[in-house]
C-alpha cells in the first residue's frame, strides 16, 4: 500500500469518527432554539474534506495518541473552520451564496441566524477541548490547547487576517502582503490543527518545533493552491462559487504571480514542509502524504 492509499484509508475512517463526534457534540436540531441549532448543524456536519481534522489525527497518531483522544481537537478545529466560513460568506464580508456544494448558511437561514450560528460554533469548539474528559491529556496541555485555539481565532489570527483582507486591493497587493494575510487566516488554522494534534499526545518541545516548521509552509501552500483552483476550476468541482475573488477585484496568488509562478511557489512551500519532517524520529508518512495531497488536490 502506498502512502497515498494509506492516507486515504485513514482519512475515510477519520471523517466517519468526526461526523459521529460532531453529531453527539452539537445540540439536536429540534432542541430550542430550533432554528439556531439547525443552522449550526447545517454548517458543521456532513460536508467538507475535513482536511484540518485529518491534520489533527495524522499528527496525533504519529506521536502515539489514540484516535479517540483526538476527537475533541479534530472537532474543535472543524467547528472553528465552519464558524469562519459562515462569517466569511456574509454580505458584509465576501458575500457568497454557495459553500460546500449548498447554499451558504445566511442564504439558508437568514443573516442574523447565520451570525449567531457562527458565534455559537466558535464557543462550542472551546467547550469541546475544555470539557472533554480524556485522561491522556494533562490539564497543563489542555490549557495550552485552549491558548492555541484562542490565538488562532483572534486579532493575530483569523479576525486579523480577515481585517487585512477587507482592506486589500489588487493594485497594491504583493506576494509578501498576501503571505502575511494568509498566514493569519488559512495558515493559522492549519498550524493550529497540527499543534492541537501534537499537544493531545505530548508536550515535548522538540517535535512541536519541527511540526510548526512543517505546518507554516503547508498552510501557505494550501492557500496558493486554493487561489489557483478558484481562478481555473468550475463551481461544480469546487463546491463554492468559482472566480469569486476575481469578480470582487480581490488580489490572489494567481492574480499577483500568474499560474506558473504560483504553482512553483506552492511547490516550494510544500518542499519546505516535508523537509521540516526530516529531523524527527517518529513516523511522518501520513504527514508527508498530506503535504503531497495539498499540492495535488482538485477542490
Secondary structure by P-SEA (a helix, b strand, c coil): ccaaaaaaaaaaaaaaaaaaaaaaccccccccaaaaaaaaaaaccccccaaaaaaaaaaaaaaccccccaaaaaaaaaaaaaaaaaaaacccccccccccccccccccccaaaaaaaaaaaaaaaaaaaaccccccccaaaaaaaaaaaaaaaccccaaaaaaaaaacccccccaaaaaaaaaacaaaaaaaaaaaaaaaccccaaaaaaaaaaaaaaaaaaaaaaaaaaacccccccccccccccccccccccccccaaaaaaaaaaaaaaaaaaaccccccaaaaaaaaaaaacccc
